[in-house]
Amino acid sequence: MWKDVVTLHTKTVAYDDLNRPYDVLTDRVVYAGVKSVRFSEFYQAQASGLKPEVMISVKGYQGEEHLTHKGNKYRVIRVYERGDITDLTCTSLVSESEYS
């Protein structure tokens, strides 16, 4: 089950010498299990205007909103915790500007 590797991205705000804010991305690599999105969840999300594409299971999730798997960038649209395992339902990102 834990044969894939994903990079979880945390975005924080830092300030330069002139007190101007800028974003800092911190990456964390974890083992994961990648699954397809269930039909029921897919159709429920479609009704809300979301397009779920992949479900990724990880351990030790810390609230990251973005991740990378096999070179594809995703945004987390749903989090479901099952004990120490967390299922992340994700949609793909079209551009880097969607990281906000």
N, C-alpha and C positions, 0 to 999 in steps of 0.2 A: 504494500500500500504506500509506503513512504519512499518511492523510487525516483520521484521528481525533485528538482531543486527550484525554488522561487526566491526572488529578492524582494523583500518588503521594504517600502520607502516611507519614511517619516519626514514630514515637512515641518520645520520650525522657523521662527522669525528671529533673526539676529540684527544687531545694529552696528553700523560702522562708526568711525571716529567722529563723524559729524551728526551722529544720532539719526541716520537715515536707515529705515528698515530694509532688509533683504532676506530672501528665502534661502534656507540651508536644507538640503536633502541628506538624510542619513540612511544608509542602506544596511539591511540585515539579511543574511542568507540563511534559509531554513529548508529542511526537507519537507516535502508535501506529497499529498495524494491528489491527483487531478481527475475529475469526473465530469461527465456531461450534466447539464442542467436538466432537472426533472420536468416532464411536460406540464404538470400542474403549476409548478413555480414559473415556468416560462410564460404561460398564458396569463397568469395573474400579474406578472411584471409588465407584460405587453399592454395590458389594460391600463397600467399606470404610466405608460410612455417610456418604460425602461426596456433595454434589450440585453437580457442576461445571456452570456455566451459560454461561461465555464464555471464550474464549482471546484474550489481548491480547499482541501482540508489541511490544516496546520496545527501544530502544538505550540503553545506559548505565544499566542497572538496578543499584541500589545496596542491594538487600536489603529494600526496603519491603514491609510485610505487608498494607497496605490501599491501595485506590485508589478514585477516583470517575470514572465515565464517564457523560456525559449525565444527570447528577443522581442516578444509581444508585450506591450504595456497595457495594464488593466486598471480600472477603478473599481473599488469594492462598493457594491450597491446594497448588499445584505449580509448580515453577520448572524450566524446561528451557532450557539455554544452547546456542545454535548460533552459535559464533563471537562476533561483536559484537552479535548479536540474541538477546534473551531472550524466550521464550514463557512467559506467566503464565496458568495455569489458575485461574479465579476462581469463587467462589460468592457470591451476594448476601447482604448483611447485613439483618437484620430491624430491628435497633435500634442506637443509638449505643453501648450497653453492650457490644456484641460487638467493639468496637475494642480490647479488652484482650487 
